[in-house]
Amino acid sequence: MSNRDYHQERREYQYTELTRDELSSDPFLQFSKWMDQAIENKIIDPTAMSVSTVDLSGQPHSRIVLLKESDSNGFVFYTHYDSDKGQQIADNANAALLFYWPQLDRQIRIEGQLEKTSKQQSENYFHSRPRESQLAAASSVQSRVVPGRKTLNQNFALKEQIFEHTDVECPEHWGGYILKPNRFEFWQGRPNRLHDRFVFTKGTSKNNQAWSIDRLAP
Ligand SMILES: Cc1cc2nc3c(=O)[nH]c(=O)nc-3n(C[C@H](O)[C@H](O)[C@H](O)COP(=O)(O)O)c2cc1C
């Protein structure tokens, strides 16, 4: 590969500012406010987020998934429990989420622990999906090596046959994870690389689980 550099690929960040005064004292509310603005601004895939997990050797792995629900307990996405990420989460529940919305010069980092959602919650979401997505979830062995595209189509057709006259069953190996956060960071790009960064850290003592807020140097 020829040597390349990307030094000229730069721009100024100047969409707006983030001040301590306008920051909500509740990081979940701050998240919803920014997500609402991302949706209003017609960001493509505003709910797409990177999820990073770590395997037993300490190697991190990142991939994009779609945020499907959020409330004051945490952030939910749906996937295959026997995928690579599912194995990593079973071994180590620590994980990090990342949203980046370039049109708003914003990044949100969220860290915490992942837990499986209840079977009921997974089923509720599964049955709300288009039938083809249900069949795809039921037929895929996510993260495993397959001989070719033909295998994917055959497995899909097989599930179509099995569920021809019935609802597609939510497979045992498919469902949600909820990330319960202990740290959030809201990053607003600013001119001259003097970005605004505010971090929320959850108190760890039994008597104090309140969120503390600090501004970080960019
Ligand atoms: C925009 C986008 C959305 C995605 N959404 C999901 C999702 O919600 N759930 C999921 O399991 N994989 C989703 N994927 C695929 C994952 O990035 C990844 O390929 C898959 O989950 C397997 O990851 P793993 O082998 O590390 O377990 C999405 C990929 C992209 C690019």
The ligand as a Gaussian input file, in Angstrom:
#p B3LYP/6-31G(d) Opt

LIG

0 1
 C      -25.720000       0.484000      11.239000
 C      -25.532000      -0.885000      11.852000
 C      -26.476000      -1.368000      12.750000
 C      -26.318000      -2.618000      13.344000
 N      -27.221000      -3.018000      14.290000
 C      -27.029000      -4.202000      14.919000
 C      -27.881000      -4.582000      16.000000
 O      -28.773000      -3.829000      16.437000
 N      -27.663000      -5.793000      16.564000
 C      -26.661000      -6.636000      16.148000
 O      -26.525000      -7.727000      16.695000
 N      -25.815000      -6.284000      15.165000
 C      -25.975000      -5.086000      14.537000
 N      -25.106000      -4.707000      13.538000
 C      -24.010000      -5.645000      13.152000
 C      -22.861000      -5.556000      14.151000
 O      -22.060000      -4.411000      13.878000
 C      -21.962000      -6.816000      14.153000
 O      -21.523000      -7.087000      12.839000
 C      -22.691000      -8.047000      14.689000
 O      -23.470000      -7.751000      15.823000
 C      -21.688000      -9.157000      15.050000
 O      -20.803000      -8.689000      16.043000
 P      -19.907000      -9.692000      16.908000
 O      -19.356000     -10.728000      15.937000
 O      -18.827000      -8.846000      17.520000
 O      -20.787000     -10.334000      17.945000
 C      -25.218000      -3.446000      12.969000
 C      -24.255000      -2.947000      12.074000
 C      -24.405000      -1.687000      11.538000
 C      -23.326000      -1.158000      10.616000

